[in-house]
Amino acid sequence: MLNRLKKKLGLVVAMAVLGVVMAACPASAVIQGVTGTAFNFTAKPGYIYGGDGVSIYIWGFANGTGVVQYPGPTLLLHEGDNVSITLTNSLTTNVSMVFPGMSNVAVTPGGSGVPGIITTECPPAGTVTYTFTAANPGTYYYQSGTDPALQVEMGLFGAIVVYPTGSFPASPGVLSQPGHAYNDTQGDSAYDREYLLIVSEMDARIHRAAERGIAPDTNGFFSVYWFYNGRNMPDTMGAAGDPMLPTQPYNALFQMHPGEKVLYRIVGIGRELHPVHPHGNHTNLIAQDGRLLSSGPANGADLRKRLFTIPTTPGGTYDTIFEWTGANVGWDIYGHAPGDPMQPNEFAADHGKPFPTPIPHQQDLMPGQLYSGSPFLGGSGALPPGEGGFNPTGAYMHMVHDHVEKELCNDGIFPGGAMTIMAIEHPSVPIP
């Protein structure tokens, strides 16, 4: 345990210097998940790692007979899909699945289902097949409908993304560019890149009790871990599918070019409200709970909200469009002279404006490890020996984080928790 903790604490430094990750494990602008219409899930126990190196016992869903995941596999569906999920239960208690926002939800006759308060439940060693129609595009989730205070806390949940017709072709992992999240003719839901952000929390005492076979007291809930896509910082910025985190395959590392429209699909799971904040920036909330914020079918997202922080609530989903061009910073982010050609999507009013303050000599600086040696996007410069150098592309780094201070910790250890990075790259830097 001590060696693992040391390794994790070393990773805090390594991941904080994001350039290492950007160079070796680039982000992907396509949401990771599973495609198709017929799925086999298994509810089973497992373990995840906290960002502080602690091993935490969970219950989760696995795709087929594969490794259990926290969160469960993300379903990537098409509008109108008729979906079936056969659930096999490898736990010692009844479990189930519910699908808020889906249409025609039913249980296929047969199997070994037993009646539950909310839905048909799957007993230990049993199977139940659920069916539903993904009638409307949007961002949704699934979770256990059996004792949610315990089973959602333990990890029995996942996300569902339903793409409009024509926005997500049959080839897995290939997105039409630009995509559109909803069927609005005005283009308010159009985007160039999309990222999923599943926000959850955890009370480690409940998990320790379940691991020991003791009935957990969920009434005394007190969270000490906070997650983006099943990981705490610094692991949020690691590679997707990292073999060091086999039960936490989804990362939360974002990239964009200036002027691009980035769709954040945010899912709130658990008990607590988590205000998601794109640090120092606003974002446009265009949809909530899988429905476009619109006054009518022909009006697009005319009821959209410009937010500094997205108040993510349990059981809520939020689709927001984020853009950044460097507008109104008061100087040219590229370091152009007045006669230089414009970059794509550059804010014209600041073109050629000089940096507003002299840059001190490097002997008078204490540069951070993400400083490229230049204040300009895509630029680099001289750095003192042993300082910086971890931002080879000269990207601008914007934090995306929970706006509750304690939730930026891993069981009291800062930094950690629900925190990650949006890397704004120079237009010449390719992004997968």
C-alpha positions in Angstrom: 0.0 0.0 0.0 2.8 2.4 0.9 4.6 1.8 -2.5 1.3 2.3 -4.3 0.7 5.6 -2.4 4.1 6.8 -3.2 3.5 6.0 -6.8 0.2 7.9 -6.8 1.8 10.9 -5.1 4.5 10.9 -7.7 1.7 10.8 -10.3 0.2 13.9 -8.8 3.3 15.8 -10.0 3.5 13.9 -13.3 -0.1 14.5 -14.2 -0.1 18.1 -13.1 2.5 18.7 -15.8 0.0 18.0 -18.4 2.3 18.1 -21.4 3.6 14.6 -20.7 0.1 13.3 -21.0 -0.7 15.4 -24.0 2.3 14.1 -25.9 2.0 10.5 -24.9 -1.7 9.9 -24.4 -3.7 12.4 -26.3 -7.4 13.0 -25.6 -10.1 11.8 -28.0 -12.9 14.0 -29.1 -15.2 10.9 -29.4 -16.9 9.6 -26.3 -15.7 6.2 -25.3 -18.4 3.5 -24.9 -20.1 0.5 -26.4 -22.3 0.6 -29.5 -25.1 -1.7 -30.8 -28.6 -2.5 -29.6 -28.2 -5.8 -27.7 -26.0 -5.9 -24.7 -25.1 -8.4 -21.9 -24.2 -6.8 -18.6 -23.0 -8.5 -15.4 -23.3 -7.0 -12.0 -20.3 -8.0 -10.0 -17.9 -6.7 -7.2 -14.5 -5.2 -7.9 -12.1 -2.5 -6.8 -11.1 0.9 -8.0 -8.2 3.2 -7.0 -8.7 6.5 -5.4 -6.4 9.4 -6.5 -4.6 9.0 -3.2 -3.7 5.3 -4.0 -6.4 3.7 -1.8 -8.1 0.6 -3.1 -11.9 0.9 -2.8 -14.4 -1.9 -3.0 -17.3 -1.4 -5.4 -20.2 -3.0 -7.2 -20.5 -2.3 -10.8 -21.6 -3.3 -14.3 -19.3 -5.2 -16.7 -19.8 -5.5 -20.4 -20.5 -9.2 -20.9 -18.1 -11.3 -18.8 -15.4 -8.6 -18.9 -14.0 -6.4 -16.1 -16.3 -4.6 -13.9 -16.4 -0.8 -14.5 -16.9 2.3 -12.5 -19.0 3.8 -13.9 -20.6 1.1 -16.0 -20.2 1.0 -19.8 -21.4 4.1 -21.6 -24.1 3.2 -24.2 -23.8 5.0 -27.5 -27.1 4.7 -29.3 -28.9 6.0 -32.3 -32.3 7.8 -32.2 -35.0 5.2 -32.6 -32.9 2.2 -31.5 -34.8 -0.6 -29.8 -32.4 -1.8 -27.2 -32.2 -4.9 -25.0 -29.9 -5.4 -22.0 -29.6 -8.9 -20.4 -28.4 -8.5 -16.9 -26.7 -11.3 -15.0 -26.2 -10.9 -11.3 -23.0 -12.1 -9.7 -23.6 -10.2 -6.5 -25.2 -11.7 -3.3 -28.2 -9.3 -3.3 -30.9 -8.4 -5.8 -30.0 -5.8 -8.3 -31.9 -4.1 -11.2 -31.7 -1.5 -13.9 -33.8 1.6 -14.6 -33.6 3.9 -17.6 -34.9 7.4 -17.0 -36.0 9.2 -20.1 -36.2 6.1 -22.3 -39.5 5.0 -23.9 -41.3 1.7 -23.9 -39.3 0.3 -21.0 -40.2 -3.3 -20.3 -38.9 -6.6 -19.0 -38.8 -9.5 -21.4 -40.8 -12.5 -20.2 -38.7 -15.4 -18.8 -35.5 -15.2 -16.9 -35.5 -15.2 -13.1 -36.7 -11.8 -12.4 -38.6 -11.0 -9.1 -40.9 -8.0 -8.4 -39.2 -5.0 -7.0 -40.6 -1.7 -5.7 -39.4 0.3 -8.8 -38.7 -2.4 -11.4 -38.2 -6.1 -11.9 -35.1 -7.2 -10.0 -32.5 -9.8 -10.8 -31.7 -12.2 -7.9 -28.2 -13.6 -7.2 -27.1 -15.9 -10.0 -30.2 -14.9 -12.0 -30.8 -13.1 -15.3 -33.3 -10.4 -16.4 -33.6 -8.8 -19.9 -34.7 -5.2 -20.1 -35.9 -3.5 -23.3 -36.5 0.1 -24.2 -36.6 2.5 -27.1 -34.1 5.3 -27.4 -36.8 7.6 -28.9 -35.2 11.0 -28.3 -31.7 12.2 -28.8 -29.8 13.6 -25.8 -27.8 12.6 -22.7 -29.2 10.1 -20.2 -28.1 7.6 -17.6 -29.0 4.2 -16.2 -28.8 3.0 -12.6 -29.9 0.3 -10.3 -33.5 0.7 -9.1 -32.9 -1.5 -6.1 -32.0 0.3 -2.9 -30.4 3.2 -4.8 -29.0 4.8 -1.7 -26.7 1.8 -1.4 -26.4 0.4 -4.9 -25.8 3.7 -6.8 -23.3 4.7 -4.1 -21.6 1.3 -4.7 -21.3 2.0 -8.4 -24.2 0.5 -10.3 -24.8 3.3 -12.8 -23.6 4.5 -16.2 -24.4 7.0 -19.0 -26.4 6.8 -22.2 -25.9 9.0 -25.2 -28.5 9.0 -27.9 -27.4 10.6 -31.2 -29.8 12.1 -33.7 -30.2 10.5 -37.0 -27.2 11.4 -39.2 -24.9 12.6 -36.4 -23.4 9.3 -35.4 -22.6 6.8 -38.2 -22.6 3.1 -37.7 -18.8 2.9 -37.5 -17.9 2.7 -33.8 -15.9 5.7 -32.6 -16.3 7.8 -35.7 -18.2 11.1 -35.4 -19.5 13.2 -38.2 -17.9 16.6 -38.0 -19.5 18.7 -37.0 -22.1 16.8 -35.0 -25.4 17.9 -33.6 -26.8 16.8 -30.3 -30.5 17.5 -31.1 -32.8 17.8 -34.1 -32.8 21.6 -34.2 -32.7 23.3 -37.6 -31.1 26.5 -36.3 -27.8 24.7 -35.5 -27.8 25.6 -31.8 -26.7 22.1 -30.8 -24.0 21.8 -33.5 -20.5 21.0 -32.1 -17.0 20.2 -33.3 -16.0 18.0 -30.4 -17.9 16.3 -27.5 -16.9 15.1 -24.1 -18.8 13.2 -21.4 -18.5 14.1 -17.8 -20.1 11.8 -15.2 -20.0 13.4 -11.8 -20.3 11.2 -8.7 -19.2 11.0 -5.1 -18.4 8.3 -2.6 -18.5 7.6 1.2 -15.6 5.2 1.8 -17.2 3.9 5.0 -20.1 2.5 3.2 -17.8 0.6 0.8 -15.6 -0.7 3.6 -18.7 -2.0 5.4 -20.0 -3.7 2.2 -16.6 -5.3 1.7 -16.7 -6.8 5.2 -20.3 -8.1 4.7 -21.7 -5.6 7.2 -25.0 -3.9 6.3 -23.9 -0.3 5.5 -25.6 2.7 7.3 -26.4 4.9 4.3 -28.3 7.3 6.6 -25.0 8.7 7.9 -23.7 9.4 4.4 -20.6 11.7 4.2 -18.7 11.8 1.0 -14.9 11.9 0.9 -14.1 11.2 -2.7 -15.5 13.0 -5.8 -15.2 11.7 -9.4 -15.2 12.7 -13.0 -15.9 9.6 -15.2 -15.0 7.3 -12.3 -11.6 8.9 -11.6 -10.2 11.5 -9.2 -7.6 14.0 -10.1 -4.8 13.3 -11.1 -6.1 10.1 -12.7 -8.7 12.1 -14.6 -5.9 13.3 -16.9 -4.4 9.9 -17.5 -4.9 7.8 -20.6 -8.3 6.2 -21.3 -8.0 2.4 -20.8 -4.9 2.8 -18.6 -3.8 -0.7 -17.5 -3.0 0.8 -14.1 -6.8 1.5 -13.7 -8.4 -1.5 -15.2 -11.8 -0.9 -13.6 -11.8 2.9 -14.4 -11.4 2.9 -18.2 -12.8 6.4 -18.9 -10.6 9.5 -18.5 -11.6 13.2 -18.5 -8.9 15.0 -20.5 -10.2 17.6 -22.9 -8.7 19.4 -25.9 -9.9 22.0 -28.4 -8.8 24.6 -30.9 -9.9 28.3 -30.5 -13.3 28.9 -32.0 -14.4 25.3 -31.9 -17.7 24.4 -30.3 -17.2 21.8 -27.6 -20.2 19.9 -26.3 -20.0 18.9 -22.7 -22.4 16.1 -21.8 -22.7 16.2 -18.0 -24.4 13.5 -16.0 -25.1 13.9 -12.2 -25.2 10.7 -10.3 -25.5 10.1 -6.5 -26.8 12.3 -3.8 -25.0 15.6 -4.0 -25.2 18.7 -6.1 -21.8 19.3 -7.8 -21.3 22.7 -9.5 -19.2 22.1 -12.6 -17.1 25.1 -13.4 -15.1 25.7 -16.6 -12.5 27.9 -14.8 -12.9 31.6 -15.5 -15.3 31.0 -18.4 -18.9 30.8 -19.3 -20.7 28.0 -21.2 -24.1 27.9 -22.9 -26.6 25.3 -21.4 -28.6 24.2 -24.4 -30.4 21.2 -23.1 -31.3 19.6 -19.8 -32.5 16.0 -19.0 -32.4 15.1 -22.7 -34.6 17.9 -23.9 -33.5 21.0 -25.8 -34.2 24.3 -24.0 -36.6 25.5 -26.6 -40.0 27.3 -26.6 -41.0 25.4 -29.7 -39.9 22.9 -32.4 -38.8 25.7 -34.8 -37.1 27.9 -32.3 -33.9 26.1 -31.6 -32.4 26.4 -28.1 -33.9 29.9 -27.7 -34.2 29.2 -23.9 -30.6 28.4 -23.5 -28.8 29.8 -20.4 -25.3 31.3 -20.2 -23.8 29.9 -17.1 -20.5 30.5 -15.2 -21.1 27.3 -13.3 -23.4 24.4 -14.1 -25.3 23.3 -10.9 -25.3 19.6 -11.6 -27.9 17.8 -9.5 -28.4 14.1 -8.8 -30.3 12.5 -11.6 -29.9 15.5 -13.9 -28.2 15.7 -17.3 -26.9 18.8 -18.9 -25.7 19.6 -22.4 -23.6 22.7 -22.7 -21.6 24.3 -25.6 -18.3 25.8 -24.7 -16.3 28.1 -27.0 -13.1 30.0 -26.5 -11.3 32.3 -28.9 -9.3 34.6 -26.6 -11.9 37.4 -27.2 -11.5 40.5 -25.1 -8.3 39.5 -23.3 -6.9 42.9 -24.6 -3.9 41.5 -26.4 -3.1 39.2 -29.3 -2.9 35.6 -27.9 -0.7 34.6 -30.8 1.8 37.4 -30.5 1.0 38.8 -33.9 2.3 42.1 -35.2 -0.4 44.3 -36.7 0.3 43.3 -40.3 0.5 39.5 -39.7 -2.2 37.3 -41.2 -5.1 36.3 -38.9 -5.4 32.9 -37.4 -8.7 31.0 -37.9 -11.4 32.2 -35.4 -9.0 34.8 -34.0 -10.6 37.8 -32.2 -10.1 40.5 -34.8 -10.3 43.4 -32.3 -7.2 42.2 -30.5 -5.1 41.3 -33.6 -1.6 42.7 -33.3 -2.1 44.2 -29.8 1.1 43.7 -27.7 1.3 41.8 -24.5 0.4 44.3 -21.9 3.4 43.9 -19.5 7.1 43.3 -20.0 8.1 39.7 -19.3 10.7 39.5 -16.6 14.1 37.9 -17.2 13.9 34.1 -16.5 16.2 34.5 -13.5 13.4 36.6 -12.0 10.7 34.1 -12.7 9.4 31.0 -10.9 7.7 29.3 -13.9 5.1 26.7 -13.4 5.6 23.3 -15.0 3.0 24.0 -17.7 4.6 27.3 -18.7 6.1 26.9 -22.2 8.4 29.9 -21.8 6.0 32.1 -23.8 2.7 33.7 -23.0 1.4 33.2 -26.5 -0.7 30.3 -27.7 1.5 27.8 -29.4 4.7 29.6 -28.4 7.7 28.4 -26.5 10.8 30.0 -25.1 13.8 29.7 -22.8 13.2 28.1 -19.4 15.5 27.6 -16.5 17.1 24.2 -16.2 14.8 21.7 -14.6 11.8 24.0 -14.8 8.8 23.6 -17.1 9.1 22.0 -20.5 6.0 19.9 -19.9 3.9 21.9 -22.4 5.6 21.3 -25.7 2.7 22.5 -27.8 2.3 25.8 -25.9 -1.3 25.1 -25.1 -3.4 27.2 -22.7 -4.6 25.2 -19.8 -8.1 25.8 -18.3 -9.2 23.9 -15.3 -12.6 22.2 -15.3 -13.5 21.5 -11.7 -16.1 21.2 -9.0 -16.8 24.6 -7.4 -17.1 23.2 -3.9 -13.6 23.6 -2.4 -13.6 20.4 -0.4 -14.4 18.3 -3.5 -11.0 19.1 -4.9 -9.5 16.7 -2.4 -9.1 12.9 -2.2 -10.2 12.1 1.4 -8.8 15.4 2.6 -5.6 15.3 0.4 -5.3 18.3 -2.0 -5.1 18.4 -4.9 -7.5 15.8 -6.1 -11.2 15.1 -6.5 -13.4 16.4 -9.3 -10.9 18.3 -11.3 -9.4 18.0 -14.8 -8.0 20.2 -17.6 -9.2 21.6 -20.9 -6.2 22.2 -23.1 -6.7 24.9 -25.7 -4.3 24.0 -28.5 -2.8 26.2 -31.3 -4.8 25.6 -34.6 -1.8 23.9 -36.1 -1.7 21.2 -33.4 -3.6 18.1 -34.4 -6.2 16.8 -32.0 -7.4 13.2 -32.4 
